[in-house]
Amino acid sequence: MHGPQRLIDSEDRWITAMGAWFPGRTVVLRGKDLFRDFQGLPWMGLLLYGITGRIPDDKQIRLFEGMWSICTSFPDPRLWNNRVAALAGTARSTATLGLGAAIAVSEATIYGRRPDIKAVDLLYRLQRQLEQGADLDQLVREELKARHGVTGFGRPIHKNDERIPPMLALAKELGYADGTYVRLAFAIEESLRRGRWRMNMNIAVLLAALAADQGFSCREYYHFMVLSFSAGMFPCHIDAMNKPEGTLFPLRCERIAYQGPARRKWKDT
Amino acid sequence: MSQKQEVIHSRIWEETPEPDNPFAAAGCFCAGYDVYGELLGQAGWAEYLYLLFKGEKPAPAQARLLENLAVALANPGPREASVHAAMSGGTGGSTHASCLMAALAVGAGQLGGAHEVALAVACWQTCGTDLTAWRERLQNPPGDDAIDVWPAMEHPPGFDPHGASCATPVRQTLAVLKEHSGILAWLERQRPDLEAAAGHPLGMTGVAAAAFFELGLDADQAEMLHLLLCLPGAAVHALEQREYGWRRFPFFGDGLQLVDQSDLQPS
């Protein structure tokens, strides 16, 4: 048993290099003065610095901002996470609660944070194995067998991902469309096509590849993506707030298709 | 409405409409039972919870087990991380919902939280009451190389990595819950062996997981119910700190020490 020694050692003692507020004087973030050292750095740059400890250059800021602008800002309340923000509006809850919950819901399995982190992990794993001489078609087959799919390939609702061409266009403009991991993502798609798996690349793997080409670790990329859907959520919430309360996709009683046990008496059982 | 309308599929809930309003329910039926027409006034809270999760009325011993577990989990106390999170909302006058969301976010975790409970339930599903299987699993936990949003576990699920010995409330809870459960009676008997294999004392998450397993809940159901059952304490402590105000809530004013990255020792 280790016992409580670590807790005893940590009592009233949080040692950190991440940062702190010095009331009335300044704020330090990862060793830099917030008011002095970040002048001119856009918010996206500050966000990336907070996550990675590396100050991105202008091209990288455009790339990462483009990922959010182009790929993750759909103002559609039918999308499940956005719907939470919209339902908060129609139920006359607050924007902060609605957005907070909607962002939490974005940590989903069929979209959002799980595919994000799994996609970048997939690219790193496969690239490592390729560098050791493995065959890509074989790796893809193994991935399909072990995980019943290849993260970042295939998509619910619609098979073609309309975000890929504009994102690729931006990546090309910035000179990032030909990195190791972007090429690997397309090679996996080609391998799936050869195997007749009919699973097209979706945006999760392209964004993961672009981040991997910038040296992001799996967790850094995951952290970067946490707030990525927020720009699409505000319009959903505001729209619902601006319409009569309770009118977002109301459901009449008969819209519940009951498939459970037949009517019965509590007393009899 | 020429097009077929989409529906919500449910094995739990059925409604019949009021004659004058298709959006207002006249009858609400949970797994076949008339909720407001019969169940209300007859079923207890624990019985209804069990019905919601399992779709069946519980046996008296099951209802009693769940009720006792609910009391045991209702308030982990203000030092516990999820309640601390709720109070951090309360002290600044944050919305009540945000305080509970804070408690859920923190209480979801893998140190004393709901995801730890889910992982511990998975251990029960694999090992049951086979002590040899438990020893093997605790001493050689299955490696999961698949990355996920959840971080890797840093201690055996169900055990307290900071405990010196099994805490009194954990033992007291176990002693009460075993009255309605063979699983918990086995856990109480085997606790010393299991703790030796884990290298840590049994925690409240371990007791909760055993109770959920006894109730026939799977890991997902256990995780959800644990989140829910821990909320009352978070709610009242958040309200209490809202009343006391931020000046009387710990700020750890001298507790933070800023150093250079190079000064940090790897933990």
Interface residues (C-beta under 8 A of the other chain):
Chain A: M1 H2 G3 P4 R6 L7 D12 R13 W14 I15 T16 A17 G19 A20 V28 R30 G31 G53 S93 T94 T96 L97 G100 A101 A104 E107 R113 R114 I117 K118 D121 R147 C218 Y222 P250 L251 R252 C253 E254 R255 I256 A257 Y258 Q259 G260 P261 A262 R263 R264 K265 W266 K267 T269
Chain B: Q5 E6 V7 I8 H9 S10 R11 I12 W13 E14 E15 T16 P17 P22 F23 A24 A25 F29 A31 G32 Y33 D34 E38 L39 Q42 A43 G55 K57 T95 A97 S98 M101 A105 A146 I147 D148 V149 P161 H162 G163 A164 S165 E195 G199 H200 P201 F252 D254 G255 L256 Q257 L258 V259 D260 Q261 D263 L264
